[in-house]
Structures are given as C-alpha cells and as structure tokens.
C-alpha cells in the first residue's frame, strides 16, 4: 500500500537535486566506518552494506533528492525509515525487501536510530551474465519495489546477502560473486511475482490507475504537461482520471505533473549548461517567459536565481 507524502510541500520541491557519484559514495563510506567495524565493501563494480544504515544516512546528509542509475537491492534487518520515492512517500520496516532501479528519484525523510539493512549495489560496470530486463521485477515496469516476503523467502534473502558479504571479505572472485548476485536478482524476482499474484487477486481499480498514472508522470512529465495525454495513454477520460487520482491520493493530477516537471527542470538548471530557451524548448513550454513564470510560481525563485545559487556538494 502506498502512503502519500502529506508533507511533500514546496519546501521539499525547493531542495536541489544531487548527482550521486562513485567518489562521493566512497568518501562518505570510508569516513563513516572504522577498520574494526567496517560495514561495507566497495569497488567500481559492486557495493555491499552489511548491518548498517549508511546508505540512508548518506542520502539524508544532503537533504535533497538523488537520481539512481544502477540497481540497489536490500532487506531491512531491523528498524524503519520514511523516504520519498518517485513522488510518493514510502515507509520501509524490518522484514521488507526493496529494489531501487535505474531512473528512481529518492529522498529520505526520517531514519529511525535502530535502522539496519543488508544492501547490494550493482554498479554499471559489474559483468552480469544475464539481462535484468529478462526478469519481470526488473523489466522496467517498476523502478522501485517494496516487497513483503514470507518467513521462508526472507530467510533465503538473508542467507544470500550473508554469503555475498562473507565472500567479498575473504576475496573478490568475480565469477563466484557474479553467481550470488544473479541469485539475488532471481530471488527478488520470485518474491515479486509471488506478491504480485496475491495482490492482483484483490487489487483496487483506483489504486492501479493511480500507480499507472504516476509511472507515466515520472516518465513523460518533462514534455507532457496536460492530463489529457495521460488519460489517453490509460484509455480513460480526463475527468475520470482526475477524479480517481484525487480520490486515491488527495492530490490533483495536475499537481503531480507539475511536481515531476519542476524536478526535471531543476536537474537541467543545476547540472547542464543549457540556456533557459533551450530548456523551455526541450520541455515544451511555449516560450522562455512562460517557462520562467511557471518555475517561479512553483518554487518562489526564478530559473536564473536557482541556477546561480550555491552549488551542491560533489
């Protein structure tokens, strides 16, 4: 069940997106661990976190959204956390399995002090022996999964993560590690398919429409700003889609589109050299003046003021 972020306000939208780099990740992890209590393994192919909250703590330091371009899988060993993922608030708890895939935008909101996770980051250079898109859970339909395995599947998940941790601490043998990483992907996919089948039997039609709409918004909002486009893609009328989205989330369809659009604009302003006219054209605004007025109305800043403000950590 999705819980929507009641406190996802203009203040959250004004937070500057951060680009998550390998060097930044390594620096944070090394500064946060001691040799005696090192809780991570990291090279340019793979990262493993074992019994720690370091990934969430790292993201929360900058208090800003991050875009993910790799696969991040983990299980919550204890504790809980609240985070915004692709515009919606998610609450993860002990016993949950999560997957963040390429294209996910995430921003932690609250981390409970006892949070401990076992996590795996498969970086783009890792030599996978298969294509994740072959598996339904990683086919691209979802960029984020929050799964609730039964005791048997949770136990297998722990065993796989513990085996990976034991092997990389002894030596990094890519053939052995690759086999276990493949097993993690396939096990997460098995849990996903099992949960999907159970959920499908009792799925609420309004909730399904809302989830489909939000996936489309995250994919197309940079150029498609009107609800009619999304209604057509879902084979619904504008009015019906607007009613369903508002009833299911408490937020209008147009507000969801505008939020995603502002996030996309911020990424271009902060991390590209495109002119305002080029951004306006790329994002289908009629002219730069309309683009600037929209951005200022949504954020309280002009595009140039936002671009010229202090830079983000790197």
N, C-alpha and C positions, 0 to 999 in steps of 0.2 A: 504493500500500500504506500502510495506517495503522500508525504506530508508537505504542504506548500509553505514556502517561506513567508510568514506573515511580516517579518522584519526585513524583507528584501526591498529596501526603500531607495530613494535617490542617493542616500549616503553610501549604500553598498555599490550602486552603479558608478559613483564617482571614484572608486578605488581603481588605481591604474593597473592594467594587466601587466604581469611579469612574464618574461621569457625564461623558462626553466632550462638552464644549461648543464651539461655534464660537469664542467669545472665548478659551478656554483654548488651543485649537489655534493661533489666530493669534498669541497672545502667545509661545508656545513657538517657532513657526517664525521669527518676527521676531527673537527673542533669539538664535537659533541660526545665523543667516545674516548675512552682510555684503553691502553693496551690490555689492561687486566679485565676490562668489562666491555670489550668491543662487541657490538651487537649488529654489525653489518659486514658484508663482503661487497666490494665494488671493483669492477674493471670496465673496460669500454664496451663490453658485450652484455654484462649482466650485473644486477644488484640484488642482494638478498638481505632482508632485515629480519632479525630473529628475536622475538620477545621484546619489542620496543615500540614507542610511539613516534620515533624520529621522523618518518615521512610527513605525518600530520603537523608535528611541531615545526618542521622546516617550512611548510607552506604557510602556517599561521603567522610566522615571524613577520612576513611582509604584508599581511592583512590585505591581500589582493588576489584576484583570480589568476590562475595559471592554466595554460593550454598544454595538453598532453599529446605527444606524437608517437607513443610507444604503447606496449601492453604492460599494465600493472595489476597484479593479482595478489590477493591476500586473504587471510582469515583473521577475524577478531578473536584473540585468545581470551581477553578479559577487558572489562570497562566498556566505554561507549564514546561516541563522538557525533557531533552535528556538523554537516557541511552542505554547501550549495553545489549541486552538480547539474550542469546544463539547465540552469534557471530554476531548479526545484530543490527544496530542502530535503535532505536525506538524514536519517538517524540510523547509524550502524551500532550494533550491540554485540556482546560476546556470543559466539556461535555463528555469526554471519560470515558469508563468503562474498567478496566483492571483486569486480573487474572494472578497471578503467582502460578504455581502448583509445586508439588514435582519434583525435577530434573532440575529446572530452575537455570541458572547461570546469575547473573545480576551485572552490574557495572554502576552507574550513571556517566554521563559526564558533564552535566550542569543543574543547577536548577535555574529557574527564581525566583526573590525575592518575587513575589506575589503568588507563588505556595501554594495552599491549597487543601488538599484531605480529604475525608472521607474513612477510611480504616478499614478492618476487617482481622485479622489473626486468622485462626482456627488451633490451635496447635494440635500436635498428640494425646494429652490426652483428647481432647474435645469429649464428648459422642454423636457423631452424630447418629441420629435414622435411617439413610439410608446410602447407599454406594454412594459416589460421582461418582464412575465409572458407575453407572446406567444412568447418565445424559450425553448426547453427548458432552457437553462442557468440561466435566471433565473425559472423558473416557480414557484419557492417550494419545490420538492422538495429543493433544497440551499441552505443559507445560506452554505456555504463550498465553494469548488472549488480543488483543486490539480491543475493540468494540466501535461503534459509534451509540448509541441509538437515537431514535427519542424523541421528547419532552415528549410524554406520558410515555415511558419506563424510561426516565431519571428522571422524576418526581417521579415515583414509587421507583426507586433506592434511591433517596434522602429520601423519606419517610421511607423506611426500615432501612436505616442507622441511621436516626434521632431517630426512635423508639428504636433501639438497644442501642443507646447512652443514651437515657432518662431512660431506664430500668436499665442498669448496674450502672448508677449513683445513682439510688434510692436503689436498692438491687440486688444482683446477684442470681436470681432464675433460675437454670439451665433448668428447664422444659420450662419456658417462653422464655428464651434466645435461647434455642435449637430450638423452633418453628420458631423464627425470623431468626436464622442462616440458617435453612432449606429453608425458603422463599427467602433469599438472593441467595443461591445456585440455586434454581429453577428459580428465575427471571433472573439471569445472563445467565442461560442455555436458557431461552426463547429468550433473546436478541441475543445470539449466533446463535440459529437456524434461527431466522428471518434474521439476517445479512448474514448467510451462504447461505441461499436460494437465496437471492438477488445477492450475489457475484457470486454464481455458474453460474447464467444465463449469466454472462459476463466475466467469468474467462479467463484470458490469459493462454494459454497452457504452455508457457515458465515459467511464474511465478509459476504455480502449480508444475512443475517439480523441480524448484529451491527450493521451500518450502519443498517438499518431500525429496529432497536430503539433505537439512540442518538438517531436523529432523533425518534422518538416520545417518548423520555425528555425531550429538550430542549423539546419542545412541551407535554407534559402533566404532567410531574412535580410541578408546583406543586399539583395536586389529586389526581393518581392515584399512590398510593404503593405499590401492590401489583403484583407481577409478573403476576398473572392478567390484569389489564387489558391489558397489552402483549402477552401471549400470545394473548389473544382477538383483538386487532387484527391480529396476524400470522397468525391461524388455526393456531396451534401449541399444544401442551400446555405447561403451566407447567414441567414437568420438562425437556422437550426444549429450550425456550428457555433455561432456566437453565444447562443443560449446554453448549449452543452458546456462549452469551455468555462463560462462564467459560473454556472451552477456547480461544476465539479471542482473548480479551483478558487472561486471568489475573486478572480482577476479577469478582466476582459481580454478577448482575443487580441485586440489592438495593442493593449498594454504589453502582452507577451511578445508581440512582434517588435514593438519599439524597444523593449529591453534588450533583445538579441541584437537589434540593429545598432544600438548605442555601443554595445560591447564590441561589435565588429569595427565600428568607426574608431574606437579608442585604440584598438590594435594597430590600425593603419596609421593613425596620427602619431603614436608613440614609437612604432618600430619600422616605419618606412619613410622614404623621402618624397612620397607622392605629394603633389600640390593639392590644395583644397579643391580646385576644379577637377583634378584627376580623380580624387576620392569621390566627389559628388557624382561625376560621370559613371565611375565604376559601380557606385551603389544606387544608380538610377534615380538620383534627385534631379528635378527639372533644371536647377541652376545652383551655383555656389551660395547665393544669398539664401535660398530656401534651405539648403543643407546647413548653413551656419545657424539660422534661426531655429531649426529643429534641434540641433545639438545643444544650443544654449538653453532652450526650453526644457530639455530633458536633464541637463547636468548643472545648469547655472553658470557655465563657462562657455566662452567662445572656443572654437576649434584651435585658434592660434594661441590663446591663453593656455589651453590644456597642453598643447604641444611644447610650449615654451616653459612650462613649469619644471620643477626639479626632476631630474631623471631618476629612474629606478635602479636598485642595486643590480650588479652584474657579477 
